[in-house]
Amino acid sequence: MAKITIRKADGTWTVRAGGAVLAESRNALELTEGDYPFVIYFPRADIAMAFLEPSEQTSHCPFKGDARYFSIVTKSQTLTNAAWSYEDPRPEVAAIRDHIAFYATESVAVERV
């Protein structure tokens, strides 16, 4: 099994896309899985959910469970499957329940401020 660690992310983290701030949180979680770069998971309460539209996309991780995806919809663009969430994660990673992670791309900035 890939070693997964979850800890509170230091500082304040934001997500920006299409000129809008989609999330800002001091309660984000940093998940590290094996040798992969860490991923920031934002609490739903700190996300402007109006910008997120559930998509049909799903995936399965043997270590975290089933993920569902969201597209980011802004005035200027729709970014398909740009975020994901584990609605019912495996017990070992239960801390990421009710959190959403975003793919950092040239259209989506995930950064510590």
C-alpha positions as CSV (number, residue, x, y, z in Angstrom):
1,M,0.0,0.0,0.0
2,A,1.2,3.5,-0.8
3,K,2.0,5.4,2.3
4,I,-0.5,8.2,2.7
5,T,-0.1,11.0,5.2
6,I,-2.6,13.7,5.9
7,R,-1.8,16.8,8.0
8,K,-3.1,20.3,8.4
9,A,-1.6,22.5,5.6
10,D,0.4,25.4,7.0
11,G,-0.9,28.9,6.3
12,T,-3.7,30.1,4.1
13,W,-4.4,28.4,0.8
14,T,-6.5,29.7,-2.2
15,V,-7.8,28.4,-5.5
16,R,-8.3,30.9,-8.3
17,A,-9.8,30.3,-11.8
18,G,-11.3,32.5,-14.4
19,G,-10.5,35.6,-12.4
20,A,-12.4,34.4,-9.4
21,V,-11.3,33.1,-6.0
22,L,-13.0,29.8,-5.6
23,A,-11.6,28.8,-2.2
24,E,-9.7,30.3,0.6
25,S,-8.9,28.3,3.7
26,R,-6.7,28.2,6.8
27,N,-8.1,24.7,7.4
28,A,-6.9,23.0,4.3
29,L,-5.3,19.5,4.5
30,E,-2.1,18.4,2.8
31,L,-2.3,14.8,1.6
32,T,0.9,13.1,0.5
33,E,0.7,9.7,-1.2
34,G,3.9,7.7,-1.8
35,D,6.4,9.7,-4.0
36,Y,3.7,11.9,-5.6
37,P,3.7,15.6,-5.0
38,F,1.3,16.6,-2.1
39,V,-2.3,17.6,-2.8
40,I,-4.2,20.3,-1.0
41,Y,-7.8,19.4,0.1
42,F,-10.1,22.3,0.9
43,P,-13.0,22.0,3.3
44,R,-16.3,22.4,1.4
45,A,-17.3,25.2,3.8
46,D,-14.4,27.3,2.5
47,I,-15.2,26.8,-1.2
48,A,-17.6,28.9,-3.3
49,M,-19.6,25.8,-4.4
50,A,-21.6,27.9,-6.8
51,F,-18.6,27.6,-9.2
52,L,-18.5,23.8,-9.1
53,E,-20.8,21.6,-11.1
54,P,-20.8,17.8,-10.5
55,S,-19.7,15.9,-13.6
56,E,-20.3,12.4,-14.7
57,Q,-16.6,11.5,-14.2
58,T,-15.6,9.0,-11.4
59,S,-12.5,7.1,-10.5
60,H,-11.4,4.6,-8.0
61,C,-8.3,4.6,-5.8
62,P,-7.6,1.4,-3.9
63,F,-6.2,3.5,-1.0
64,K,-8.7,6.3,-0.8
65,G,-11.9,5.0,-2.3
66,D,-14.2,6.3,-5.1
67,A,-13.8,9.8,-6.3
68,R,-16.4,12.0,-8.0
69,Y,-15.4,15.0,-10.1
70,F,-16.5,18.6,-10.5
71,S,-16.1,21.1,-13.4
72,I,-15.4,24.7,-12.6
73,V,-17.8,27.1,-14.2
74,T,-16.8,30.7,-14.4
75,K,-18.0,33.6,-16.6
76,S,-15.2,33.1,-19.1
77,Q,-14.8,29.3,-19.2
78,T,-15.8,25.8,-18.0
79,L,-12.9,23.7,-16.8
80,T,-14.1,20.1,-17.1
81,N,-13.2,17.7,-14.2
82,A,-11.0,20.2,-12.6
83,A,-11.7,19.1,-9.0
84,W,-12.4,15.9,-7.1
85,S,-13.8,14.7,-3.8
86,Y,-13.9,11.4,-2.0
87,E,-17.5,11.4,-0.7
88,D,-17.1,8.2,1.4
89,P,-13.3,7.7,1.8
90,R,-11.7,4.6,3.2
91,P,-11.4,4.8,7.1
92,E,-7.6,5.3,6.9
93,V,-8.2,8.6,5.0
94,A,-11.5,9.7,6.6
95,A,-10.0,13.2,7.3
96,I,-10.6,14.1,3.6
97,R,-14.3,13.5,3.8
98,D,-16.2,16.8,3.0
99,H,-13.0,18.2,1.3
100,I,-12.4,18.9,-2.4
101,A,-9.0,19.0,-4.2
102,F,-8.2,20.9,-7.4
103,Y,-5.9,20.1,-10.3
104,A,-3.3,22.9,-10.5
105,T,-3.0,23.9,-14.2
106,E,-2.3,27.0,-16.1
107,S,-6.1,27.8,-15.7
108,V,-6.4,26.9,-12.0
109,A,-4.0,28.3,-9.4
110,V,-3.7,26.4,-6.1
111,E,-1.3,28.4,-3.9
112,R,-0.4,29.3,-0.4
113,V,-0.8,33.1,0.2
